[in-house]
Amino acid sequence: MEDSEEEELLNLSLSVPADRERKRKGKTTRESGVCVSVTRNTYEGCEGKIFRLLQMREQMLRQDQRRKDENNGLPLIHLLLTTATSVDETNLDASLENLTDLYQTVSLTGDSVQRVVAYFADGLVAKLLTKKSPFYDMVMEEPTSDEEFLAFTDLYRVSPYYQFAHFTANQAILEAFEKEEQKNNKSLHVIDFDVSYGFQWPSLIQSLSEKATSNNRISLRITGFGKNMKELQETESRLVSFSKGFHNLVFEFQGLLRGSRVINLRKKKNETVAVNLVSYLNTLSCFMKVSDTLGFVHSLNPSIVVLVEQEGGRCSRTFLSRFTDSLHYFAAMFDSLDDCLPLESAERLRIEKKLLGKEIKSMLNYDVDGVGDCPKYERMETWKLRMENHGFGGMKISSKSMIQAKLLLKMRTNYCPLQFEEDGGGGGGFRVSERDEGRAISLGWQNRFLLTVSAWQPL
């Protein structure tokens, strides 16, 4: 969308209800908390539709049961895409009418299509409003840090999504450590660019402790980057407490704020250095930051770099292409949750509302203030080319990693048959696929790849 079109769209704002005034035709009009830079007649038509839209949204949020008109997935998706086009073309009248129709059809407790469309509809509503609007915050309601943590914990527990990424990455790191055992002084240093809650590392701590003895203790040091000091301190406390149960392992954690660059990594002599890039590079706001990060990683000369990224489509530069790619990805995620949790599950609602729904709305509105921080879900081939262009070569993923991934899915899959494929072909339910001649493993849902793990080393 051009800058002029964005400015025209963002002229629509909802101001405080106390601000009531009306000016002549062609001037800015304010009444009942709505401010629209349009003519008087157009304003009067849109005002009622805006409040009808918000009313329908409130009714949808209070809906406790499935909508009666189920099995209407394709018409619902078609209406959503039509609405997105109207929003992109700044057709306010059509956008409001379509969004009102959507809210009458979707439900947060309905089938997976109804649920995912509800959050995309919210994202489109927010895109019609400015951040100054009191209704913008209502639609874009942010979960508290505790709510987000609980939702993340739920998803980690019930779905193979994050566990697949973490266990596969840890297996590759463990094998890199074992390969250098004769020269690394039993020392492993993991540099994690997004340590989040630290959920990845207990399994690695346990695996290393099984290799250690009282006479040959293993040292594990994790340098983790996090969003804020509170999260880092909680992560450190959690991991240190867990590691105390393994007496033959020496554990150390160093927390650093994300974006820190001039740091003392205190690299020990001959230690095995592993860089962990799990769903991190796609959050960087521009390709220059990705390039700088990969250049910095290359300068560390690590023994292994583990890259884990969500699978997307083409590099999306327009709103509609980004919208379509996001819809494909999240539709698969929502559908997969039906295999993990019953429809009436409070955990499922929390995961979708506090985690996935938040991400959907953020992705559709990342550019409200002209800021480019938005996850970019791209194809494995795009990341492969990017890594190769920055001096990295792909490493074979071991057969043990594939076996481990299959066992994980067998334990975590409830209803749908598993598929294990060499070339990433179609299948039902969760599936794990070996790709790029064994240099990558992907987790998929039906015909859609969700997540890909690959290992790299500097050339």
Secondary structure, DSSP 8 states (H G I E B T S, - for coil): --HHHHHHHTT-EE--TT--B---TTS-EEETTEEE-S-HHHHHHHHHHHHHHHHHHHHHHT--S--SS-S-HHHHHHHHHHHHHHHHTT-HHHHHHHHHHHHTT--TTS-HHHHHHHHHHHHHHHHTS-TTSHHHHHHT----HHHHHHHHHHHHHH-HHHHHHHHHHHHHHHHHHHHTTTTSTTEEEEEES--TT-TTHHHHHHHHHHH--SSS-EEEEEEEEESSHHHHHHHHHHHHHHHTT-TTEEEEEEEEETT--S------TT-EEEEEEES-GGGSSSHHHHHHHHHHHHHT--SEEEEEEEEEES---SHHHHHHHHHHHHHHHHHHHHHHS-TT-HHHHHHIIIIIHHHHHHHHSTTTTS-------E-HHHHHHHHHHTTEEEE---HHHHHHHHHHHHHH--SS--EEESS----SSEEEEEEGGGTEEEEEETTEEEEEEEEEEE-
